[in-house]
Amino acid sequence: MSTNMLRIGFVGAGCVNFGRWNVSWDHASRLEQLGGFQVIAIVDPDTEKAEQVLKTRLTSQHGRYYTECRVLADIADLIVMNPDAVFIGVPPVARGSLQCNKDLELQCIRAGIHVFMEKPMSVLPLDDFQPYAAAIQKAVGESNVVLSVGYMFRYHAAVTKMKELIKEHGGKVMAFNARYYYAYTEMTNKYWYNADLSGGPVVEQATHFCDLARYIVGDVDLASVHTLMLEADDRSGAGHIAHVPLGAEEDIPPRKRIPRVTISHWRFEDGGLGTMMHSIALPGTRYEATIDVQLDGLKLSLIEPYQDNCILRVRTMEKGRRNEDRDFTFEGSDSYSTELKTFMEAVRTNDQSLIKSSYSDAAKTYELTWAIRLSGEQNFRA
Ligand SMILES: NC(=O)c1ccc[n+]([C@@H]2O[C@H](COP(=O)([O-])OP(=O)(O)OC[C@H]3O[C@@H](n4cnc5c(N)ncnc54)[C@H](O)[C@@H]3O)[C@@H](O)[C@H]2O)c1
């Protein structure tokens, strides 16, 4: 691969690739800051939406990246254009499967195209997903392309710092606790409310924090996972939420609505314990997330990693400061941007080793999220 202009394609004209609302993701805008590419196509069966996205981009100050861009309805038409790399950002029900033309990633890899794909990897239960994952691994081995899965927090400066501090301190992580509170009252992405389309809140969303558990601490003993869920139709009424955006849930039977609270705990293979809580209750659009990690004599709290003003609060054994917290801040650090910059560099140098979230690693996170979901479903309160 030369260091010249990369020819790239976007698959999906939605939120993750092109932004919307007041959310922090928007791959196109990050790439436009980096430069060094031409967008040759935007693929979306909703071609009207893709045309609108293209029009907006063309008339922006970054229009020069889109002058050769076509709108296509089918990924096959992009593949024959032989792009260097594609960014696949479509709902997981439309990919991650050997069935019904949902093998989007596989088609690209087999054609020798580098792939950046979003999480989650699929919505299929593990037994059905595994043949697809095996086909991907085989194709990657044969075509030698770079494949990156969108776990951007692995590139977060605070997470890098946490790993450094844990290494310096030595010893085992004793406890990991993640909290992810979804702000739901103004989000209208309908597919997210349907577990058949999204995988549900842990497979689809809290997956980022399951991934960080594995990235920071290590693999989880899946047999130890235990989960409770507060269902939408819990007989106590505690699962009732009154501000779901119009049209998002009305046609989903109450029994199939996504759980409002998920609390899970597990043992890491290395011995420490993990817990995670996901809830759907906050007003507005601003999520809240915190991760606490404890070792003997060291506590790390990552507060609001989605926000620019995120804090890493550290308490150590340092002499004279044993009762004090020390705050680290990371202004100007953008994990999405670092993730995409790394991917572009890996494509240019054909170096998969730069990628922090490989397919095989991300597949383990997928397994963990399914273990959490299935345990919760087994513990249904009838
Ligand atoms: N890493 C992150 O922080 C992050 C943030 C948001 C979304 N995501 C992930 O990105 C993915 C997409 O989410 P979104 O919010 O952009 O959804 P979205 O609904 O806003 O957009 C998805 C688009 O994909 C299109 N699409 C469906 N099937 C397609 C196909 N076969 N080929 C091409 N386009 C197709 C749809 O028409 C839609 O326009 C999801 O997997 C989601 O989990 C990740």
The ligand as an SDF file (V2000), in Angstrom:
LIG
                    3D

 44 48  0  0  0  0  0  0  0  0999 V2000
  -18.5070    2.9660   18.4990 N   0  0  0  0  0  0  0  0  0  0  0  0
  -19.4850    3.7770   18.8260 C   0  0  0  0  0  0  0  0  0  0  0  0
  -19.3830    4.5990   19.7200 O   0  0  0  0  0  0  0  0  0  0  0  0
  -20.7840    3.6920   18.0620 C   0  0  0  0  0  0  0  0  0  0  0  0
  -21.6770    4.7680   18.1180 C   0  0  0  0  0  0  0  0  0  0  0  0
  -22.8650    4.6730   17.3990 C   0  0  0  0  0  0  0  0  0  0  0  0
  -23.1550    3.5390   16.6560 C   0  0  0  0  0  0  0  0  0  0  0  0
  -22.2600    2.5150   16.6400 N   0  0  0  0  0  0  0  0  0  0  0  0
  -22.5660    1.2830   15.8710 C   0  0  0  0  0  0  0  0  0  0  0  0
  -22.6460    1.5970   14.4800 O   0  0  0  0  0  0  0  0  0  0  0  0
  -23.6250    0.7710   13.8590 C   0  0  0  0  0  0  0  0  0  0  0  0
  -24.6120    1.6630   13.1120 C   0  0  0  0  0  0  0  0  0  0  0  0
  -25.2580    2.5040   14.0580 O   0  0  0  0  0  0  0  0  0  0  0  0
  -25.8920    3.9000   13.6140 P   0  0  0  0  0  0  0  0  0  0  0  0
  -26.2020    4.5930   14.8720 O   0  0  0  0  0  0  0  0  0  0  0  0
  -25.0300    4.5540   12.6040 O   0  0  0  0  0  0  0  0  0  0  0  0
  -27.2580    3.4250   12.9170 O   0  0  0  0  0  0  0  0  0  0  0  0
  -28.1930    4.3070   11.9780 P   0  0  0  0  0  0  0  0  0  0  0  0
  -29.5360    3.6570   12.0430 O   0  0  0  0  0  0  0  0  0  0  0  0
  -28.0860    5.7560   12.3310 O   0  0  0  0  0  0  0  0  0  0  0  0
  -27.5680    4.1270   10.5240 O   0  0  0  0  0  0  0  0  0  0  0  0
  -27.3950    2.8800    9.9580 C   0  0  0  0  0  0  0  0  0  0  0  0
  -27.5590    3.0150    8.4420 C   0  0  0  0  0  0  0  0  0  0  0  0
  -27.2130    1.7520    7.8610 O   0  0  0  0  0  0  0  0  0  0  0  0
  -28.0610    1.5780    6.7330 C   0  0  0  0  0  0  0  0  0  0  0  0
  -28.0390    0.1850    6.3120 N   0  0  0  0  0  0  0  0  0  0  0  0
  -28.7950   -0.8660    6.7290 C   0  0  0  0  0  0  0  0  0  0  0  0
  -28.4490   -1.9830    6.0790 N   0  0  0  0  0  0  0  0  0  0  0  0
  -27.4530   -1.6420    5.2120 C   0  0  0  0  0  0  0  0  0  0  0  0
  -26.6910   -2.3550    4.2660 C   0  0  0  0  0  0  0  0  0  0  0  0
  -26.8530   -3.6780    4.0650 N   0  0  0  0  0  0  0  0  0  0  0  0
  -25.7520   -1.6940    3.5510 N   0  0  0  0  0  0  0  0  0  0  0  0
  -25.5430   -0.3730    3.7520 C   0  0  0  0  0  0  0  0  0  0  0  0
  -26.2540    0.3630    4.6410 N   0  0  0  0  0  0  0  0  0  0  0  0
  -27.1910   -0.2750    5.3580 C   0  0  0  0  0  0  0  0  0  0  0  0
  -29.4130    2.0940    7.2080 C   0  0  0  0  0  0  0  0  0  0  0  0
  -30.2900    2.3780    6.1370 O   0  0  0  0  0  0  0  0  0  0  0  0
  -28.9880    3.3270    8.0030 C   0  0  0  0  0  0  0  0  0  0  0  0
  -29.0000    4.4840    7.1920 O   0  0  0  0  0  0  0  0  0  0  0  0
  -24.2460   -0.0730   14.9690 C   0  0  0  0  0  0  0  0  0  0  0  0
  -23.6540   -1.3280   14.9720 O   0  0  0  0  0  0  0  0  0  0  0  0
  -23.8960    0.6770   16.2380 C   0  0  0  0  0  0  0  0  0  0  0  0
  -23.7470   -0.1440   17.3690 O   0  0  0  0  0  0  0  0  0  0  0  0
  -21.0890    2.5810   17.3120 C   0  0  0  0  0  0  0  0  0  0  0  0
  1  2  1  0
  2  3  2  0
  2  4  1  0
  4  5  1  0
  4 44  2  0
  5  6  2  0
  6  7  1  0
  7  8  2  0
  8  9  1  0
  8 44  1  0
  9 10  1  0
  9 42  1  0
 10 11  1  0
 11 12  1  0
 11 40  1  0
 12 13  1  0
 13 14  1  0
 14 15  2  0
 14 16  1  0
 14 17  1  0
 17 18  1  0
 18 19  2  0
 18 20  1  0
 18 21  1  0
 21 22  1  0
 22 23  1  0
 23 24  1  0
 23 38  1  0
 24 25  1  0
 25 26  1  0
 25 36  1  0
 26 27  1  0
 26 35  1  0
 27 28  2  0
 28 29  1  0
 29 30  1  0
 29 35  2  0
 30 31  1  0
 30 32  2  0
 32 33  1  0
 33 34  2  0
 34 35  1  0
 36 37  1  0
 36 38  1  0
 38 39  1  0
 40 41  1  0
 40 42  1  0
 42 43  1  0
M  CHG  2   8   1  16  -1
M  END
$$$$
